[in-house]
Amino acid sequence: MTKKLSYPKHKINVLLLEGVHKDAVKLFEEEGYNVTYQTSSMSEEELHRALERTQIIGIRSKTDMTKSIIDNASNLLCIGAFCIGTNQIDLDAACKNGVAVFNAPYSNTRSVVELAIAEMVLLIRNLPDKIMAMHQGRWQKSAEYSHELRGKKLGIVGYGNIGSQLSVLGEAMGLDVYYYDLEDKMPLGNATRTSSMEELFKTVDIVSVHVDGRPSNKELIGEEELSWLHDEAVFLNLARGKVVNTEALREAIDSKRILGAGIDVYPEEPKTNDEPFEDVMSGARNTILTPHIGGSTMEAQKHIGNFVPHKIMDFINAGNTSGSVNLPNLKLPGFEDSHRFLHIHANKPNIMATINNILARYDINIDGQYLQTNETVGYVITDIDTDYNKKIIDELKNVEGTIRFRVLY
């Protein structure tokens, strides 16, 4: 059979932003793609220009892939989120445009959890203030407001990948673990599920937030919620900056209604290391501020730098969408000596029948066919084991409801 890639690899342009791990660059270049790499993010205007010639983009948390950007990126095939969250990407727009989005949901979980544990130890011992005093030449030896972590009650808001692993490590360190999640999730170990956030806050000594940044979570925690904590409780947010009303948090710390806080994420964050950082939490007593580095360990970034490219290349090379956060998930067997047609379309009746009628009219026998749908789109992959009339391609591209069509070999 004559084989020809619909997208020759040397014509695929990859744009990697925000300093993703260099292993990603190496993997894409070894595959034969053209790679552009930079350590900062891009503005919307810059992205519009860059995506005119880009098939794959890799980002972290600071690059906003808006509906406008995605709708106008006609060549874009894939978005790789080199992180856990995907709130910076308009997933609905990507889905409707047939753009696959892949992330790394587990690769930096351990790193975030370890930072949370470290901050708990520092805060429950009231160490941030003591450390600062030492740097200022003041000796403040005292056990006041200093406690052991063992035996304390840890409350986790959001019992997903990170929250549940924090639950396990917290219990191993002698904490009694409680959690609250909108979904009915089974507890790990001896963790206790609470029926409301109010019950959780009124029960525990430490609160650690691990929810996503969906719009409904904006200012999930504010003045009322913080008032439920006792005056020697500590509060951690290593999730999303807009989840917490930071004005209310600062007031709770200044008025000594809580003991202290550890914050890794902020409502507004610098896009590069050269920009100044300004936030209402700056200078607060017994407060740890870190620059959104929960998942920023060499181990985590290396894992992510290897995981996401392999997912993207599996989609480009074979059509697999296993692990995609927005397209129907299909994991397919390998294919040899065959052509593979990839058809993403609006989820509406009769499209499959239309596709198969076109193939039948050209006397094409189907070697294998795989379909998966979600509420928005359908994704069908068809393998055929014979050469075909090129007019078939035009007809399949013009099926009513077609979003994107590709041929592999």
C-alpha positions as CSV (number, residue, x, y, z in Angstrom):
1,M,0.0,0.0,0.0
2,T,1.1,3.6,-0.6
3,K,1.5,5.3,2.7
4,K,1.4,9.1,3.2
5,L,1.0,11.0,6.4
6,S,-1.7,13.6,6.4
7,Y,0.5,15.8,8.6
8,P,4.2,15.3,7.8
9,K,6.0,15.6,11.0
10,H,8.6,18.1,9.7
11,K,5.6,20.5,9.0
12,I,4.2,20.2,12.6
13,N,5.1,23.3,14.7
14,V,5.2,23.0,18.4
15,L,5.1,26.1,20.7
16,L,6.2,25.4,24.3
17,L,5.7,28.3,26.8
18,E,6.3,29.0,30.5
19,G,9.6,27.1,30.7
20,V,8.1,23.6,30.6
21,H,10.7,20.9,31.2
22,K,13.3,20.5,28.5
23,D,12.5,16.8,28.2
24,A,9.4,17.9,26.3
25,V,11.6,19.8,23.8
26,K,13.8,16.7,23.4
27,L,10.9,14.4,22.8
28,F,9.1,16.5,20.3
29,E,12.4,17.2,18.4
30,E,13.2,13.5,18.3
31,E,9.8,12.9,16.8
32,G,10.7,15.3,14.0
33,Y,8.6,18.3,15.0
34,N,9.7,21.9,14.8
35,V,9.8,23.3,18.4
36,T,9.8,26.9,19.6
37,Y,10.5,27.3,23.3
38,Q,10.3,30.2,25.7
39,T,10.2,30.6,29.5
40,S,7.4,33.2,29.7
41,S,3.7,33.1,28.8
42,M,2.1,35.1,26.0
43,S,-0.6,37.7,25.8
44,E,-3.8,37.1,23.9
45,E,-2.5,39.2,21.0
46,E,0.8,37.4,20.9
47,L,-1.0,34.0,21.0
48,H,-3.2,35.0,18.1
49,R,-0.2,35.7,16.0
50,A,1.8,32.6,17.1
51,L,-1.0,30.2,16.6
52,E,-1.5,31.1,12.9
53,R,1.3,28.6,12.2
54,T,1.1,26.3,15.2
55,Q,-0.3,22.8,15.5
56,I,0.6,22.0,19.1
57,I,0.9,24.3,22.0
58,G,2.2,23.5,25.5
59,I,1.4,25.7,28.4
60,R,1.3,25.8,32.2
61,S,-1.0,27.9,34.4
62,K,-0.3,31.5,33.3
63,T,-1.3,31.3,29.6
64,D,-5.0,31.8,29.0
65,M,-6.3,29.8,26.0
66,T,-9.6,31.7,25.6
67,K,-12.5,31.0,23.2
68,S,-11.4,33.8,20.9
69,I,-7.8,32.3,20.7
70,I,-9.0,28.8,20.0
71,D,-11.8,29.7,17.6
72,N,-9.2,31.6,15.4
73,A,-6.5,29.0,15.6
74,S,-7.5,27.0,12.5
75,N,-4.3,24.9,12.4
76,L,-4.3,24.0,16.1
77,L,-4.6,20.3,16.8
78,C,-3.6,19.9,20.4
79,I,-3.2,21.8,23.7
80,G,-0.9,20.3,26.3
81,A,-1.4,21.6,29.9
82,F,1.9,20.8,31.6
83,C,0.2,20.9,35.0
84,I,-2.8,19.5,36.8
85,G,-5.4,22.2,36.2
86,T,-7.0,23.2,32.9
87,N,-9.1,26.2,34.0
88,Q,-6.8,28.4,31.9
89,I,-8.2,26.7,28.8
90,D,-11.7,27.1,27.4
91,L,-12.4,23.3,27.1
92,D,-15.8,23.8,25.5
93,A,-14.3,25.9,22.7
94,A,-11.5,23.4,22.2
95,C,-14.0,20.5,22.1
96,K,-16.2,22.3,19.5
97,N,-13.1,23.0,17.4
98,G,-11.9,19.4,17.6
99,V,-8.7,20.4,19.5
100,A,-7.6,17.7,21.9
101,V,-6.5,18.9,25.4
102,F,-4.2,16.8,27.5
103,N,-2.9,17.5,31.1
104,A,-0.9,15.7,33.7
105,P,-3.4,15.0,36.5
106,Y,-1.1,12.9,38.7
107,S,2.5,14.0,37.9
108,N,3.0,16.7,40.5
109,T,0.5,15.5,43.2
110,R,3.2,14.3,45.5
111,S,5.1,17.6,45.2
112,V,2.0,19.7,46.2
113,V,1.2,17.4,49.1
114,E,4.8,17.6,50.5
115,L,4.7,21.4,50.4
116,A,1.3,21.3,52.2
117,I,2.8,19.1,54.9
118,A,5.9,21.3,55.3
119,E,3.8,24.4,55.7
120,M,1.6,22.8,58.2
121,V,4.6,22.0,60.4
122,L,5.9,25.5,60.1
123,L,2.6,27.2,60.8
124,I,1.5,25.0,63.7
125,R,4.8,25.8,65.4
126,N,4.4,29.5,64.7
127,L,7.8,29.4,62.9
128,P,7.4,32.0,60.1
129,D,7.3,34.9,62.7
130,K,10.2,33.4,64.6
131,I,12.3,32.9,61.4
132,M,11.7,36.5,60.4
133,A,12.6,37.7,63.9
134,M,15.9,35.9,63.7
135,H,16.7,37.5,60.4
136,Q,16.1,40.8,62.0
137,G,18.4,40.0,64.9
138,R,15.7,39.4,67.5
139,W,15.8,36.3,69.7
140,Q,12.3,35.1,70.6
141,K,12.6,31.7,72.3
142,S,9.1,30.7,73.5
143,A,6.7,27.8,73.3
144,E,3.7,30.2,73.0
145,Y,1.4,29.3,70.1
146,S,3.7,26.5,69.2
147,H,2.2,23.0,68.9
148,E,3.0,19.5,67.7
149,L,1.3,18.3,64.5
150,R,0.6,14.9,66.0
151,G,-3.0,14.6,67.3
152,K,-4.2,17.7,65.5
153,K,-7.3,17.6,63.2
154,L,-6.6,18.2,59.5
155,G,-9.5,19.4,57.3
156,I,-9.3,19.0,53.6
157,V,-11.6,20.9,51.2
158,G,-11.6,18.9,48.0
159,Y,-10.9,15.2,48.1
160,G,-9.5,14.7,44.6
161,N,-6.0,13.4,43.6
162,I,-4.1,15.9,45.8
163,G,-6.6,16.0,48.7
164,S,-6.8,12.2,49.0
165,Q,-3.0,11.8,49.0
166,L,-2.6,14.5,51.6
167,S,-5.2,12.6,53.6
168,V,-2.9,9.5,53.6
169,L,0.3,11.3,54.4
170,G,-1.4,13.4,57.1
171,E,-2.7,10.4,58.8
172,A,0.8,8.8,58.7
173,M,2.1,11.8,60.5
174,G,-0.5,11.4,63.3
175,L,-3.2,13.8,62.2
176,D,-6.9,13.0,62.5
177,V,-8.2,13.7,59.0
178,Y,-11.5,15.1,57.9
179,Y,-12.6,16.1,54.5
180,Y,-15.4,17.8,52.6
181,D,-16.2,17.3,48.9
182,L,-19.3,17.9,46.8
183,E,-19.0,14.4,45.4
184,D,-19.6,11.3,47.6
185,K,-16.0,10.0,47.7
186,M,-14.9,7.1,49.7
187,P,-12.5,7.9,52.5
188,L,-8.9,6.6,52.5
189,G,-7.6,5.1,55.8
190,N,-9.4,6.5,58.8
191,A,-10.5,9.8,57.2
192,T,-13.9,11.1,58.1
193,R,-16.2,12.7,55.6
194,T,-18.1,15.8,56.9
195,S,-21.5,16.8,55.6
196,S,-20.7,20.5,55.1
197,M,-17.8,22.9,55.0
198,E,-19.1,24.6,58.1
199,E,-18.9,21.3,60.0
200,L,-15.4,20.8,58.7
201,F,-14.1,24.2,59.7
202,K,-15.6,24.1,63.1
203,T,-14.0,20.6,63.8
204,V,-10.4,21.0,62.6
205,D,-7.2,22.8,63.6
206,I,-5.8,23.0,60.1
207,V,-7.6,23.6,56.8
208,S,-6.0,22.8,53.4
209,V,-7.8,23.7,50.2
210,H,-7.5,21.5,47.1
211,V,-10.4,22.4,44.7
212,D,-10.2,23.5,41.1
213,G,-10.8,26.9,39.7
214,R,-14.2,26.5,38.1
215,P,-16.3,29.7,38.3
216,S,-18.6,28.3,41.0
217,N,-15.6,28.0,43.3
218,K,-14.7,31.7,43.1
219,E,-14.4,33.1,46.7
220,L,-15.6,29.7,48.0
221,I,-14.0,30.7,51.3
222,G,-14.5,34.2,52.7
223,E,-15.2,36.0,55.9
224,E,-18.0,33.8,57.1
225,E,-16.1,30.5,56.5
226,L,-13.0,31.8,58.2
227,S,-15.0,32.8,61.2
228,W,-15.8,29.2,61.8
229,L,-12.2,28.4,62.6
230,H,-10.8,28.7,66.1
231,D,-8.2,31.2,67.0
232,E,-5.2,28.8,66.9
233,A,-6.2,27.3,63.5
234,V,-4.0,27.6,60.4
235,F,-5.2,27.9,56.8
236,L,-3.6,26.7,53.6
237,N,-4.4,27.5,50.0
238,L,-2.4,25.6,47.4
239,A,-5.2,25.3,45.0
240,R,-6.4,28.4,43.0
241,G,-6.0,32.0,44.0
242,K,-9.6,33.1,43.4
243,V,-11.0,30.4,45.6
244,V,-10.3,32.5,48.7
245,N,-11.2,36.0,49.5
246,T,-7.8,37.2,50.4
247,E,-9.0,40.5,52.0
248,A,-11.0,38.4,54.5
249,L,-8.1,36.1,55.1
250,R,-5.7,39.0,55.8
251,E,-8.3,40.5,58.2
252,A,-8.6,37.1,60.0
253,I,-4.8,37.0,60.5
254,D,-4.4,40.7,61.5
255,S,-7.2,40.4,64.1
256,K,-5.6,37.1,65.4
257,R,-8.8,35.2,64.7
258,I,-6.6,32.5,63.2
259,L,-3.0,31.6,63.9
260,G,-1.5,31.9,60.4
261,A,-1.7,30.9,56.7
262,G,0.2,29.3,53.9
263,I,-0.5,30.7,50.4
264,D,0.9,29.4,47.2
265,V,-1.6,30.8,44.7
266,Y,-3.1,34.3,44.2
267,P,-5.9,36.1,42.4
268,E,-3.4,37.9,40.2
269,E,0.0,36.5,39.6
270,P,3.0,37.9,37.7
271,K,3.4,36.3,34.2
272,T,7.2,36.3,34.4
273,N,9.8,36.3,37.2
274,D,10.8,39.8,36.1
275,E,7.4,41.3,37.1
276,P,6.8,42.6,40.7
277,F,4.6,40.6,43.0
278,E,1.9,42.6,44.8
279,D,-0.8,41.0,47.0
280,V,-2.8,41.9,50.1
281,M,-1.2,39.0,52.0
282,S,2.3,40.5,51.8
283,G,3.7,41.2,55.2
284,A,1.0,39.4,57.2
285,R,2.2,37.8,60.5
286,N,2.9,34.1,60.7
287,T,2.2,33.7,57.0
288,I,4.1,31.7,54.4
289,L,3.9,33.1,50.8
290,T,5.3,31.0,48.0
291,P,5.3,31.8,44.3
292,H,2.9,29.2,42.9
293,I,5.5,26.4,43.3
294,G,3.4,23.6,44.8
295,G,4.1,21.4,41.8
296,S,7.5,23.0,41.0
297,T,9.9,20.3,41.9
298,M,12.5,18.9,39.5
299,E,10.9,15.5,39.8
300,A,7.4,16.7,39.1
301,Q,8.4,18.8,36.1
302,K,10.4,16.0,34.6
303,H,7.4,13.6,35.0
304,I,5.1,16.2,33.4
305,G,7.6,17.0,30.7
306,N,7.6,13.3,29.7
307,F,3.9,12.5,30.2
308,V,2.2,15.2,28.3
309,P,4.2,14.9,25.0
310,H,3.6,11.2,24.8
311,K,-0.1,11.8,25.1
312,I,0.0,14.4,22.4
313,M,2.2,12.3,20.1
314,D,-0.1,9.3,20.6
315,F,-3.0,11.5,19.3
316,I,-1.1,13.0,16.4
317,N,0.4,9.7,15.3
318,A,-2.4,7.2,16.0
319,G,-5.5,9.2,16.8
320,N,-5.7,8.1,20.5
321,T,-7.5,10.4,22.8
322,S,-7.1,8.4,26.0
323,G,-6.6,10.9,28.8
324,S,-8.0,13.9,26.9
325,V,-10.0,16.1,29.2
326,N,-12.3,17.4,26.5
327,L,-12.7,15.0,23.6
328,P,-14.3,11.5,23.8
329,N,-11.7,9.0,25.0
330,L,-10.6,6.4,22.5
331,K,-7.7,4.0,23.0
332,L,-7.1,2.0,19.9
333,P,-5.1,-1.0,18.8
334,G,-2.1,-0.5,16.6
335,F,-2.5,-0.4,12.9
336,E,-0.3,-1.6,10.1
337,D,-0.8,-1.8,6.4
338,S,-4.0,0.2,6.6
339,H,-5.3,3.8,6.4
340,R,-6.8,5.4,9.4
341,F,-9.5,8.1,9.0
342,L,-10.1,10.4,12.0
343,H,-13.4,12.2,12.0
344,I,-14.5,14.6,14.7
345,H,-18.1,15.9,14.3
346,A,-21.0,17.4,16.1
347,N,-22.9,14.9,18.1
348,K,-26.1,14.7,16.0
349,P,-28.0,11.8,14.3
350,N,-27.0,10.0,11.1
351,I,-23.4,11.1,10.8
352,M,-22.1,7.6,11.2
353,A,-24.6,6.3,8.7
354,T,-23.5,9.0,6.2
355,I,-19.8,8.2,6.7
356,N,-20.4,4.5,6.1
357,N,-22.6,5.1,3.1
358,I,-19.8,7.2,1.5
359,L,-17.4,4.3,2.1
360,A,-19.8,1.8,0.7
361,R,-20.4,3.8,-2.4
362,Y,-16.6,3.6,-3.1
363,D,-16.6,-0.2,-2.3
364,I,-14.4,0.4,0.7
365,N,-14.4,-2.4,3.3
366,I,-14.0,-1.3,6.9
367,D,-11.2,-3.2,8.7
368,G,-12.1,-1.6,12.1
369,Q,-14.2,1.2,13.3
370,Y,-14.4,2.9,16.7
371,L,-16.8,5.5,18.0
372,Q,-17.1,7.5,21.2
373,T,-19.2,10.5,21.9
374,N,-19.8,13.1,24.6
375,E,-22.7,15.6,24.8
376,T,-21.0,17.9,22.3
377,V,-19.0,15.9,19.8
378,G,-18.5,12.5,18.3
379,Y,-15.2,11.0,17.4
380,V,-15.1,8.1,15.0
381,I,-11.9,6.3,13.8
382,T,-12.1,4.1,10.7
383,D,-9.4,1.7,9.5
384,I,-9.5,0.5,5.9
385,D,-7.1,-2.0,4.4
386,T,-7.1,-0.9,0.8
387,D,-6.2,2.1,-1.3
388,Y,-9.0,4.6,-1.9
389,N,-10.1,7.2,-4.3
390,K,-9.0,10.6,-3.1
391,K,-12.6,11.9,-3.7
392,I,-13.6,10.1,-0.5
393,I,-11.5,12.6,1.5
394,D,-13.4,15.5,0.1
395,E,-16.8,13.9,0.7
396,L,-15.9,12.9,4.3
397,K,-14.7,16.5,5.0
398,N,-18.0,17.8,3.7
399,V,-20.3,15.6,5.8
400,E,-22.7,18.0,7.5
401,G,-21.5,18.5,11.1
402,T,-17.9,17.7,10.4
403,I,-15.5,19.6,12.7
404,R,-12.2,18.2,11.8
405,F,-11.0,15.3,9.6
406,R,-7.5,13.8,9.3
407,V,-6.0,10.9,7.5
408,L,-3.2,8.8,9.0
409,Y,-1.2,7.0,6.2
